[in-house]
Amino acid sequence: MALLNEAELSRRTDEEAARPAWMSGVVGGLAGGVVMGLMATMMMPAVMTEYIPGLLALDGLLAGWIVHLGVAATFGVGYAALATETGFVDRSPSVGWDVGLGLAYGALLWLVSMSIVMPLWLGAIGAADPPPFPWFDPATLLAHLAYGLVVGVVFPLVEFE
């Protein structure tokens, strides 16, 4: 049995510590989801108690948080796929670059999921008081930008393969 030299041991430790990119996306997505959820709970409680849980025919703050964090983790995986498959993370020259990517992703999510999909979905399932279509609410934009910022910063900090 051969002994491992220091370089091999170091590499093996690094490989064992690394997570697949999607797991880093989940961590970043959950971190961003907590920040965004706190903002939404304080600034626009109906989003967390009616609109988000209403997507799955639920209601209440606890249901809102559970659904919200599930969606946040899923969107974090989406960020991981986008960032790694395009090579944006590999070319990241600075934290400013990561922040910019995260903000752009947050804005994209706001435009598609919050402004278009959510009002259409809630209207289609017959929610009592769905938001207007399209729903270009500045507070929801701010919350999505905060989500994207946190995902953009946290994702590259969590090691991935």
N, C-alpha and C positions, 0 to 999 in steps of 0.2 A: 504494500500500500504506500503510494507516494504522498509525501507531505505537500500541501499547497504552499506556494510562495506567497509573499505579501500582496503582490499585484493580483494574483488569482483570487485570493481571499477577499480583497477589496472589491473586485468586480462582482464576485458572487454575492456579496453583501448588498451592493448597489442594485443588482438584478432582483434580489429577493425583496428589497425595499420598494422597488418601483411598482406602480399600479398601472393597469391599462388606462388609456386615455379616457374611456367612458366613465371609469370610477372617479377620476379627477373631475370630470364634468358633473357627476352627481354631487360631489363635495362642493364644488363651486356653485352649482345650481341651488343647493340647499342653503348655503351661506347667503347668496343673493336673495333667495326666497324669504329668509327670515327678515332681512333688512326691508325688503319690499313689503312683506306682510305687516310688519310693524308700522310702516308708513301708511299703508292702506287702512289698517285698523284705526289709526288715529285721525287720518285726514278724510277718509271716505268710508265709513263703517258699512254702508250698504253693499259695497263691493265685496267685503269679506263675509257678511251675514246673509246676503241675498243672491247677488249675481254669480259669484264663484261657486258656492254650493248648489245654486240653481241649475248649473250646467249638468249636474247629475241628479236633478230632481230632489235635492236635499235643501236644508236650511239651517241657519244658526252659525255662530262664530266657530265652534269646534269643527263642524263639518267644513266650513270655509277654509280653516287653517289646514285641515288634512288634505282637501282637494288642492289647495294652493301649493302646498309643499310637494305634493306628487307631481303637479304640473311643472313646478320650478325645477325639480330634479330631472324631469324628462327634457325640459328645455336646456338644462345644463349639459345633458348628453348630446343634444343637438349642437350646442356650442363646441363641444369637444370634437365632434365629427367634422364640423365646418372648419375649425381652427387647425386640426391636424391634417385633414385631407387636402386642404388648400396650401398647407405649408406655412400659413401665417405665423403660427407659434414658433416654428423653427427659425423664421427670419426676424423674429421679434428683437429689435435693437435696444429697446428700453421699456421701462414700466409705462411710459407715456404711450407707447405703441399698444401695449396690452390694454390700457385704459381706453384708448381710442377704439380698438376692436370691440371691447365690451360695450361701450356706449353705442356704437353702430348696431350691435346685435340687439341691445335693449330697445333702440328706436325701431328696428325691424319687427321685433316681437310686438311692440305697442301698435304699430301700424296694421299688422296682419291679425294678431290674435285678439287684441283688446278693442281696436277701432272697427274691425270688420266682422271677424268670426263670432265674438261673444254676443253682440247685438242680434246677429242673424240666428245664432243657435238658440238664444233665450226666446226670441220671437217664434221660432219654429216649434219649440216644445210647449208654447203657450204660457210662458212665465207671466205672472200677474203684472209686473211693471218693468219690462225690459228697457235697457238704455236705448237712446235713439240710434238710428243707423244713418251714416257712419257716426261713431262716437269719438270725436276728437277732443277729449277732455284733457286739459293741461296737467291736472293732478295725476292722472293715470300715466301720462307721458313721463312726468318726473319720477314716479315710482318705478317705471320700466327702465329708465336711464340709470337709476340707483341699482337695480338688479343687474343690468349689464355691466356697470362699473365694477361691482363686487365680483361677478363671474370672471370678468376680464383680468382682474388682479389675482384672484384666488387660484384660478385654473392653472396658470404656469408655475405657481408656487408648490402645488401638489405634484410630486414626482409621478411621471407616467412613462410607459415604454415607448 
